[in-house]
Amino acid sequence: MQKKWIDLHIHTTASDSLLIPSEAVEIAKKCGLSAISITDHDTIGGFLEAQEKADELGIELIPGVELSVAYKGEDFHFLGYLIDHENPEFLKKINSFREERSVRGEKMVEKLNELGIDLRKDTVKAIAGNGSVGRPHLADALVKEEFVHTYDEAFARYLGYHAPAYVPKKYLTPKEAIELIHLVRGVAVFAHPGTSRSPHAVYDFLEMGLDGIEAYHSQHDGKMTTHYVNLAKKLGLIYTGGSDCHGRRKGKVLIGTVKVPYRCLEMLKKVKEENY
């Protein structure tokens, strides 16, 4: 029987990707994927826009979201899957995150202006469109206005964590993020642990109610993937995976480049069924 592949970590223009939702679905279809999840930062707008195209092309679309958290001086990301995306309390919460991101973006533009970089807020908003304003949009704007040559240079010189125009964002605690995902009957997964300076924090997250680990990821090599699959099994967690595609911002479109087996989605559904 032919194996079925999926991608459970895709971003769209609803947050900080260059792919419109329908385009992400079309690419997934061309790659032969059976299921995908749109996991935009702090919004389910991309998922809602992608639904019609997914139905049309016969691709299973999983509701998801990616939340940023801070813990012991470090940033982490959690993925929420199979969430009740119509829950009013959840929508109110993530809408407040979007508003905070917008204010933060304006503050970074002001810092750039103070540094002699005449970047306008309107330019950033035009690039973000309906998406939630973030540093990637600022980086794109800096490149467009020729203040820097590349996206990576924008972060290195101005927008990175220790760069002069950086403004800290408001974060959830890990426990708050997990509880928010569980509030909407979702499954909470620790995203791309291999990119973290403190992947061992998973043991703390486990005590807070974590459900799974993202083992397959575009920045995890084969050895790392095997490690996190085995760790998940050892801890009694499920494991998931996805490309973490943001369009062509850093070169190629990553959808379909990470071989994630369909059984990962089956495990997600099983946890959802057992928990709720």
C-alpha positions in Angstrom: 0.0 0.0 0.0 1.3 3.5 -0.9 2.5 5.5 2.0 0.7 8.7 2.9 2.6 11.8 3.8 1.6 15.0 5.6 2.9 18.4 6.6 1.6 19.7 9.9 3.5 23.0 10.1 2.8 25.5 7.4 2.5 29.3 7.6 0.7 31.7 5.3 0.2 35.4 4.7 -2.2 35.4 7.7 1.0 35.6 9.8 4.5 35.8 8.5 4.7 33.7 5.3 4.8 34.8 1.7 2.3 32.1 0.7 -1.4 32.9 0.5 -3.5 30.1 2.1 -4.9 28.7 -1.2 -1.4 28.6 -2.7 -0.1 26.6 0.2 -2.9 24.0 -0.3 -2.2 23.8 -4.1 1.5 23.2 -3.5 0.7 20.5 -0.9 -1.5 18.8 -3.5 1.2 18.9 -6.2 3.6 17.4 -3.6 1.2 14.5 -3.1 0.4 15.2 0.5 -2.7 13.7 2.1 -3.1 16.2 4.9 -1.7 19.5 6.1 -2.1 21.9 9.0 -2.0 25.7 8.7 -0.3 26.8 11.9 0.0 30.6 11.7 1.3 32.6 14.6 -1.5 33.8 16.9 -4.3 33.5 14.2 -6.5 31.0 12.5 -7.2 33.3 9.6 -5.1 31.3 7.2 -6.8 28.1 8.1 -10.2 29.6 7.4 -9.1 30.9 4.0 -7.6 27.6 3.0 -10.7 25.5 3.8 -12.4 26.0 0.5 -9.4 25.1 -1.6 -8.6 22.1 0.6 -12.2 20.8 0.1 -11.9 21.4 -3.7 -8.6 19.5 -4.0 -9.4 16.7 -1.5 -6.7 17.5 1.0 -7.4 17.0 4.7 -6.9 20.3 6.5 -6.2 20.3 10.2 -6.9 23.4 12.3 -3.8 24.6 14.0 -2.0 27.6 15.6 1.5 28.4 16.8 2.0 30.2 20.1 5.1 31.9 21.4 6.1 31.4 25.0 8.9 32.5 27.3 10.5 30.3 29.9 13.6 30.8 31.9 14.9 33.5 29.7 14.3 31.7 26.4 11.7 31.7 23.7 9.8 28.5 22.7 7.0 27.8 20.3 4.0 25.5 20.9 1.7 24.1 18.3 -2.0 23.6 19.0 -3.7 21.0 16.8 -7.3 20.0 16.2 -8.4 23.1 18.1 -12.0 24.4 18.3 -11.2 27.4 16.1 -14.7 28.9 16.8 -14.3 29.2 20.6 -15.1 32.8 21.5 -12.6 33.0 24.4 -9.8 31.6 22.2 -10.6 34.1 19.4 -10.6 37.0 21.9 -7.2 35.9 23.3 -5.4 35.4 19.9 -6.9 38.7 18.6 -5.3 40.4 21.5 -2.0 38.8 20.5 -2.4 40.2 17.0 -2.9 43.7 18.4 0.1 43.4 20.5 2.2 42.3 17.5 1.0 45.4 15.6 2.0 47.7 18.4 5.3 46.0 18.8 5.9 46.5 15.0 5.2 50.2 15.3 7.7 50.5 18.1 10.4 48.8 16.1 9.8 51.2 13.2 10.1 54.1 15.6 13.4 52.6 16.8 14.6 52.3 13.2 13.7 55.9 12.6 15.7 57.0 15.6 18.7 55.1 14.1 18.4 57.2 11.0 16.5 54.5 9.0 13.6 56.3 7.3 11.3 53.3 7.2 7.6 54.1 7.2 4.9 52.3 9.1 2.7 52.3 6.0 5.4 50.4 4.1 5.4 47.6 6.7 1.6 47.5 6.9 1.4 47.2 3.1 3.8 44.2 3.1 2.0 42.5 6.0 -1.4 43.0 4.4 -4.0 41.2 6.5 -1.3 39.3 8.3 -0.2 39.7 11.9 2.7 42.2 11.8 6.0 40.6 12.8 9.7 41.1 12.4 9.8 39.2 9.0 7.6 42.0 7.5 9.9 44.6 8.9 12.9 42.7 7.3 11.1 42.5 4.0 10.4 46.2 4.2 14.0 47.1 4.9 15.1 45.0 1.9 12.4 46.6 -0.3 13.4 50.1 0.6 17.1 49.1 0.1 18.3 49.8 3.6 19.8 46.3 3.7 20.6 43.9 0.9 19.1 40.7 2.4 16.5 39.5 4.8 19.2 37.9 7.0 21.1 41.2 7.1 18.0 43.0 8.4 17.9 40.7 11.4 21.7 40.8 12.0 21.9 44.6 11.9 18.6 45.8 13.2 15.9 43.2 14.2 17.7 40.3 16.0 17.3 39.7 19.7 20.4 41.8 20.6 20.1 44.3 17.7 19.3 48.0 18.2 15.8 48.1 16.9 14.6 45.0 18.7 11.5 45.3 20.9 10.6 42.3 23.2 7.2 40.9 22.7 4.7 39.8 25.3 4.8 36.1 25.8 2.6 33.4 27.4 4.1 31.1 29.9 4.4 27.5 28.7 1.6 26.5 31.2 -0.7 29.3 29.8 -0.1 28.2 26.2 -0.8 24.6 27.0 -3.9 25.5 29.0 -5.1 27.7 26.1 -4.7 24.9 23.6 -6.5 22.5 26.0 -9.3 25.1 26.5 -10.2 24.7 22.9 -10.0 20.9 23.0 -6.7 20.9 21.2 -3.4 18.9 21.3 -0.3 20.8 22.6 3.0 20.0 20.8 6.5 21.4 21.6 7.7 22.9 18.2 11.1 22.2 16.7 13.0 21.4 19.9 16.2 20.9 18.0 16.4 24.6 17.2 16.2 25.5 20.9 19.2 26.2 23.2 17.3 24.3 26.0 15.5 21.3 24.4 15.6 19.6 27.8 12.9 22.0 28.9 10.5 19.3 27.4 10.7 17.6 30.8 9.2 20.7 32.5 6.6 21.1 29.8 5.6 17.5 30.3 4.7 18.3 33.9 2.5 21.2 32.6 0.4 18.9 30.4 2.3 18.7 27.1 0.9 16.2 24.6 3.7 15.8 22.0 7.0 16.8 20.4 7.6 17.9 16.9 10.2 15.4 15.8 10.1 15.9 12.0 11.2 19.4 11.0 13.1 21.1 8.2 15.9 22.0 10.6 16.1 18.5 12.2 18.5 16.1 10.5 17.8 12.4 10.5 19.7 11.8 13.7 17.8 14.5 15.5 14.5 13.3 14.2 15.2 9.8 15.5 16.2 11.2 18.8 13.0 13.1 19.3 10.8 10.2 18.1 12.5 8.0 20.7 12.3 10.7 23.4 8.6 11.1 22.7 8.0 7.4 23.1 10.1 7.3 26.3 8.0 10.1 27.8 4.7 8.7 26.7 4.1 11.6 24.3 3.2 11.6 20.6 5.4 12.9 17.9 4.5 15.1 14.9 6.2 17.0 12.1 6.1 19.5 9.4 8.3 21.7 7.2 7.6 25.1 9.0 7.3 26.6 5.5 7.2 30.4 5.2 7.1 30.6 1.4 10.2 31.6 -0.6 11.5 34.1 2.0 14.7 32.1 2.6 14.9 30.4 -0.8 12.7 27.5 -1.7 9.2 26.5 -0.6 9.6 23.8 2.0 6.2 22.2 1.8 6.7 18.5 1.0 10.4 18.5 1.7 10.0 16.8 5.1 8.7 13.3 5.0 6.1 13.1 7.8 4.2 9.9 8.0 0.4 9.9 8.2 0.6 8.0 11.5 1.6 11.3 13.2 -1.9 12.6 12.4 -3.5 9.4 13.6 -1.7 9.8 16.9 -2.9 13.4 17.2 -6.5 12.3 16.6 -6.1 9.5 19.1 -5.0 11.9 21.8 -7.8 14.3 21.0 -10.3 11.4 21.3 -8.8 10.2 24.6 -8.6 13.6 26.2 -12.0 14.9 25.1 
